[in-house]
């Protein structure tokens, strides 16, 4: 499986809790987390909608951007712990 690049804004406490929980369960190292505030990393991703990603979690997989619930769906689909709740 390919790695997913996830952009998180550090100020959102719910996303930070989510990050801490998934980090414990990422056995296969399928995720790369990038803080949205780090402008050096953001420059490498030209098509990132920074305004939308400030309000929603952004992720990058297979040359395509996903925001909000779509990001969460792809994250859950890659963590075996959460497979029992996926449709």
VEXTOR-930207 format. One record per residue (C-alpha): residue number from 1; x, y, z. Coordinates in steps of 0.5 Angstrom, whole numbers, m for minus. Last residue first. Example, Ala and Ser with C-alpha at 12.3 -4.5 7.8 and 13.67 -1.06 7.14 Angstrom:
<rec><volum>2</volum><px>27</px><py>m2</py><pz>14</pz></rec>
<rec><volum>1</volum><px>25</px><py>m9</py><pz>16</pz></rec>
***
This chain:
<rec><volum>87</volum><px>m38</px><py>0</py><pz>11</pz></rec>
<rec><volum>86</volum><px>m32</px><py>1</py><pz>16</pz></rec>
<rec><volum>85</volum><px>m33</px><py>0</py><pz>23</pz></rec>
<rec><volum>84</volum><px>m29</px><py>m7</py><pz>23</pz></rec>
<rec><volum>83</volum><px>m24</px><py>m4</py><pz>19</pz></rec>
<rec><volum>82</volum><px>m22</px><py>1</py><pz>25</pz></rec>
<rec><volum>81</volum><px>m16</px><py>m3</py><pz>28</pz></rec>
<rec><volum>80</volum><px>m13</px><py>m5</py><pz>21</pz></rec>
<rec><volum>79</volum><px>m11</px><py>2</py><pz>20</pz></rec>
<rec><volum>78</volum><px>m11</px><py>3</py><pz>12</pz></rec>
<rec><volum>77</volum><px>m19</px><py>4</py><pz>11</pz></rec>
<rec><volum>76</volum><px>m19</px><py>9</py><pz>17</pz></rec>
<rec><volum>75</volum><px>m14</px><py>14</py><pz>14</pz></rec>
<rec><volum>74</volum><px>m18</px><py>14</py><pz>7</pz></rec>
<rec><volum>73</volum><px>m24</px><py>15</py><pz>11</pz></rec>
<rec><volum>72</volum><px>m21</px><py>21</py><pz>15</pz></rec>
<rec><volum>71</volum><px>m19</px><py>24</py><pz>9</pz></rec>
<rec><volum>70</volum><px>m26</px><py>24</py><pz>5</pz></rec>
<rec><volum>69</volum><px>m29</px><py>26</py><pz>12</pz></rec>
<rec><volum>68</volum><px>m25</px><py>33</py><pz>11</pz></rec>
<rec><volum>67</volum><px>m21</px><py>34</py><pz>5</pz></rec>
<rec><volum>66</volum><px>m18</px><py>29</py><pz>0</pz></rec>
<rec><volum>65</volum><px>m12</px><py>31</py><pz>m6</pz></rec>
<rec><volum>64</volum><px>m10</px><py>27</py><pz>m11</pz></rec>
<rec><volum>63</volum><px>m3</px><py>25</py><pz>m14</pz></rec>
<rec><volum>62</volum><px>m4</px><py>18</py><pz>m11</pz></rec>
<rec><volum>61</volum><px>m6</px><py>20</py><pz>m4</pz></rec>
<rec><volum>60</volum><px>m5</px><py>27</py><pz>m1</pz></rec>
<rec><volum>59</volum><px>m9</px><py>28</py><pz>5</pz></rec>
<rec><volum>58</volum><px>m12</px><py>35</py><pz>8</pz></rec>
<rec><volum>57</volum><px>m16</px><py>35</py><pz>15</pz></rec>
<rec><volum>56</volum><px>m21</px><py>41</py><pz>15</pz></rec>
<rec><volum>55</volum><px>m21</px><py>48</py><pz>17</pz></rec>
<rec><volum>54</volum><px>m14</px><py>50</py><pz>15</pz></rec>
<rec><volum>53</volum><px>m14</px><py>45</py><pz>10</pz></rec>
<rec><volum>52</volum><px>m19</px><py>49</py><pz>6</pz></rec>
<rec><volum>51</volum><px>m15</px><py>55</py><pz>6</pz></rec>
<rec><volum>50</volum><px>m9</px><py>52</py><pz>5</pz></rec>
<rec><volum>49</volum><px>m12</px><py>49</py><pz>m2</pz></rec>
<rec><volum>48</volum><px>m6</px><py>44</py><pz>m4</pz></rec>
<rec><volum>47</volum><px>m4</px><py>44</py><pz>m11</pz></rec>
<rec><volum>46</volum><px>3</px><py>46</py><pz>m10</pz></rec>
<rec><volum>45</volum><px>6</px><py>41</py><pz>m5</pz></rec>
<rec><volum>44</volum><px>13</px><py>42</py><pz>m4</pz></rec>
<rec><volum>43</volum><px>12</px><py>49</py><pz>m2</pz></rec>
<rec><volum>42</volum><px>8</px><py>47</py><pz>4</pz></rec>
<rec><volum>41</volum><px>14</px><py>43</py><pz>7</pz></rec>
<rec><volum>40</volum><px>18</px><py>49</py><pz>8</pz></rec>
<rec><volum>39</volum><px>11</px><py>53</py><pz>10</pz></rec>
<rec><volum>38</volum><px>11</px><py>49</py><pz>17</pz></rec>
<rec><volum>37</volum><px>4</px><py>51</py><pz>19</pz></rec>
<rec><volum>36</volum><px>0</px><py>46</py><pz>16</pz></rec>
<rec><volum>35</volum><px>4</px><py>40</py><pz>20</pz></rec>
<rec><volum>34</volum><px>6</px><py>34</py><pz>16</pz></rec>
<rec><volum>33</volum><px>4</px><py>27</py><pz>18</pz></rec>
<rec><volum>32</volum><px>7</px><py>22</py><pz>14</pz></rec>
<rec><volum>31</volum><px>2</px><py>15</py><pz>14</pz></rec>
<rec><volum>30</volum><px>3</px><py>8</py><pz>12</pz></rec>
<rec><volum>29</volum><px>8</px><py>6</py><pz>18</pz></rec>
<rec><volum>28</volum><px>5</px><py>m1</py><pz>18</pz></rec>
<rec><volum>27</volum><px>4</px><py>m1</py><pz>25</pz></rec>
<rec><volum>26</volum><px>0</px><py>6</py><pz>25</pz></rec>
<rec><volum>25</volum><px>m4</px><py>4</py><pz>31</pz></rec>
<rec><volum>24</volum><px>m1</px><py>9</py><pz>36</pz></rec>
<rec><volum>23</volum><px>0</px><py>14</py><pz>31</pz></rec>
<rec><volum>22</volum><px>m8</px><py>14</py><pz>30</pz></rec>
<rec><volum>21</volum><px>m9</px><py>16</py><pz>37</pz></rec>
<rec><volum>20</volum><px>m4</px><py>21</py><pz>37</pz></rec>
<rec><volum>19</volum><px>m7</px><py>24</py><pz>31</pz></rec>
<rec><volum>18</volum><px>m14</px><py>24</py><pz>33</pz></rec>
<rec><volum>17</volum><px>m12</px><py>27</py><pz>39</pz></rec>
<rec><volum>16</volum><px>m9</px><py>33</py><pz>35</pz></rec>
<rec><volum>15</volum><px>m15</px><py>33</py><pz>30</pz></rec>
<rec><volum>14</volum><px>m20</px><py>34</py><pz>36</pz></rec>
<rec><volum>13</volum><px>m15</px><py>40</py><pz>39</pz></rec>
<rec><volum>12</volum><px>m15</px><py>44</py><pz>33</pz></rec>
<rec><volum>11</volum><px>m9</px><py>48</py><pz>34</pz></rec>
<rec><volum>10</volum><px>m4</px><py>44</py><pz>30</pz></rec>
<rec><volum>9</volum><px>m7</px><py>44</py><pz>23</pz></rec>
<rec><volum>8</volum><px>m6</px><py>37</py><pz>20</pz></rec>
<rec><volum>7</volum><px>m3</px><py>35</py><pz>13</pz></rec>
<rec><volum>6</volum><px>m3</px><py>28</py><pz>12</pz></rec>
<rec><volum>5</volum><px>1</px><py>25</py><pz>7</pz></rec>
<rec><volum>4</volum><px>m2</px><py>18</py><pz>5</pz></rec>
<rec><volum>3</volum><px>3</px><py>12</py><pz>4</pz></rec>
<rec><volum>2</volum><px>2</px><py>7</py><pz>m1</pz></rec>
<rec><volum>1</volum><px>0</px><py>0</py><pz>0</pz></rec>
***
